[in-house]
Amino acid sequence: MVKQIPVSKRASQIEYAIRDVVVPATALEAEGHEIIKLNIGDPIAYPGLPTPSHMVEAFQAALGRGENGYSPSYGLPALRSAIAEDEISKGWACNPEDVYVCHGVTEALQIIFAATLEGGNKVLAPGPHYPPYMAYPQMYGASTIEYRLDAGDGWKVDFDDIEKKMDDNVRLLVMINPNNPTGNVASADEIDKLLSIAKKWPNCMIIADEIYDGLDFTGTQVSIASRSFEVPVLVLNGVSKVYYAPGWRIGYLAIHDPTSKMNDVRDGIERILRSRLCASTPAQMGYIAGLEGDRSWMKIHTSKVMKQRELCLQRISEIEGLEVQSPGGAFYMFVRLTDEKWANDDKKFVLDLLHEEHVLAVHGSGFSSELGRGHFRIVYLPNIDTLNIAFDRIDSFLTRHRQ
Ligand SMILES: Cc1ncc(COP(=O)(O)O)c(C=O)c1O
């Protein structure tokens, strides 16, 4: 065998469970099997939830006008203003200069970590959590520590656990609200509690990942920045979920710095942004149309997603071997496996289910080896007929393996 050129340790350690399970699924597809995919939070992967046409037309029109050049590094001024207006409507004094347009929240995260973390620093993130929160900080010599979400109480934040884990090295305290993968929505009181803990640590900033904020079925979701009068908050959002355009790769970070202590961090963020040139120009034009146009279409999309959510809750309640805490937002369910065999090996459950029933979910331990164990995540974006077929297959799989 040819001796291989060494890969960096930081790259070889990266895992992204949501896409890692796609590898065996693709192999099965190559053999001619049709897979029901409940693994990826991409609304466009499922029929019936399209990107709104006025956004697509604005994107296309920008291409037609030849707007194919680089944009300013921090984003098109018109988009920064439209985003600032939107954040103001969520309750805090956001200026267009506080907004930085990125290639999705994912790029924003990489930039934030690069601008704030040194060796030995920590990111305190919910467990279970969206995998990049674990994968990226280690690239900067930092580490991610999980705080516990309570599996027995709707996946609510365990504030005692946060208090125990806070120290001077925690630079970033993450809240994903609504949460992926659990769907929990934190209340205003809970956000206030989080801020009161962070306030005690002068070098700590909050990451407010609000990419699912328009998919809140409780009516209680509030902007974290809108509640913070002292603690700095890095607000994250974009087109991927609420605007149903994840392939456009457009999102933003907005800095809420009520006591003006983020000047150096802001300078670092701006330097990184300039060095990576800019986000896609025509996609930014499409986002402007989404923010400035009529949003009544959102209600129609949301009501479809909610019906699918109801169906999943109903089916799960009827299947022996499954339990779920009803999600308040986003489009995921984090389902508990109650059969001991699977509770002890959720990855085997997912892989065996895939091979035997051609249904693809994501193992809970991929979202946290400790706090996600014994669970699997499904996406309730497929239509009702597809979801029913998937649950019929999950039910027969569980029954068969119990005999
Ligand atoms: C919590 C969370 N943040 C960020 C992202 C990715 O956002 P973007 O597509 O803007 O990079 C996802 C995607 O699933 C997510 O679940």
Ligand as a Chemical Component Dictionary entry (heavy atoms), coordinates in Angstrom:
data_LIG
# 
_chem_comp.id                   LIG 
_chem_comp.type                 NON-POLYMER 
_chem_comp.pdbx_formal_charge   0 
_chem_comp.three_letter_code    LIG 
# 
loop_
_chem_comp_atom.comp_id 
_chem_comp_atom.atom_id 
_chem_comp_atom.alt_atom_id 
_chem_comp_atom.type_symbol 
_chem_comp_atom.charge 
_chem_comp_atom.model_Cartn_x 
_chem_comp_atom.model_Cartn_y 
_chem_comp_atom.model_Cartn_z 
_chem_comp_atom.pdbx_ordinal 
LIG C1 C1 C 0 -28.491 24.794 15.650 1  
LIG C2 C2 C 0 -27.998 24.978 14.262 2  
LIG N1 N1 N 0 -27.190 26.013 13.982 3  
LIG C3 C3 C 0 -26.733 26.210 12.732 4  
LIG C4 C4 C 0 -27.055 25.348 11.700 5  
LIG C5 C5 C 0 -26.490 25.570 10.331 6  
LIG O1 O1 O 0 -26.826 26.822 9.861  7  
LIG P1 P1 P 0 -26.329 27.323 8.436  8  
LIG O2 O2 O 0 -27.027 26.509 7.383  9  
LIG O3 O3 O 0 -26.741 28.762 8.416  10 
LIG O4 O4 O 0 -24.859 27.142 8.383  11 
LIG C6 C6 C 0 -27.892 24.257 11.941 12 
LIG C7 C7 C 0 -28.216 23.303 10.863 13 
LIG O5 O5 O 0 -28.780 22.261 11.034 14 
LIG C8 C8 C 0 -28.372 24.076 13.254 15 
LIG O6 O6 O 0 -29.154 23.053 13.556 16 
# 
loop_
_chem_comp_bond.comp_id 
_chem_comp_bond.atom_id_1 
_chem_comp_bond.atom_id_2 
_chem_comp_bond.value_order 
_chem_comp_bond.pdbx_ordinal 
LIG C1 C2 SING 1  
LIG C2 N1 SING 2  
LIG C2 C8 DOUB 3  
LIG N1 C3 DOUB 4  
LIG C3 C4 SING 5  
LIG C4 C5 SING 6  
LIG C4 C6 DOUB 7  
LIG C5 O1 SING 8  
LIG O1 P1 SING 9  
LIG P1 O2 DOUB 10 
LIG P1 O3 SING 11 
LIG P1 O4 SING 12 
LIG C6 C7 SING 13 
LIG C6 C8 SING 14 
LIG C7 O5 DOUB 15 
LIG C8 O6 SING 16 
# 
